[in-house]
Amino acid sequence: MGADVLIILGSKSDIDVAKKAAERLKALGIEYKVEVASAHRTPQRVEKLVKESGAKVFIAIAGLSAALPGAIAAHTVRPVIGVPVSGKVNLDAILSIVQMPPGVPVAAVGVDMGENAAILAAQILAVDDKALSKRLSEFRDEMARKVEAASREVGGI
């Protein structure tokens, strides 16, 4: 069947952000694939990857003008999650993702937040997957336990 999530990096330099997404997807038991394709330098490759992919959700990781999420969204009606990558000017990447034109939405997570992109992709996939929904609930419970443990640690100051 193939990967449920296709992660596309605008540049190999975005690999650290992609690793965050990949690690969380792996921990949740979600199949994924990672590719590098540039909205500007290899637009035909972007189109081919999207059109030939069986992925249910796309994660697009890009900095600078961050056109990649929108370029992916232009070729599919499946969900696209954009991850802006930090740089000298972060606002341009953020705005490129959140300011999509009417009818071609892209979800956005915080700067460099590959893990949140993976969690959002998992939530989308969990709509029709009870086992994945249970794993997400367990993940949330574990986060809550860590916060409670941290509170106990600092409470004795």
Secondary structure, 3 states (H helix, E strand, C coil): CCCCEEEEECCHHHHHHHHHHHHHHHHCCCCEEEEECCCCCCHHHHHHHHHHCCCCEEEEEECCCCCHHHHHHCCCCCCEEEEECCCCCCHHHHHHHHCCCCCCCCEECCCCCHHHHHHHHHHHHHCCCHHHHHHHHHHHHHHHHHHHHHHHHHCCC
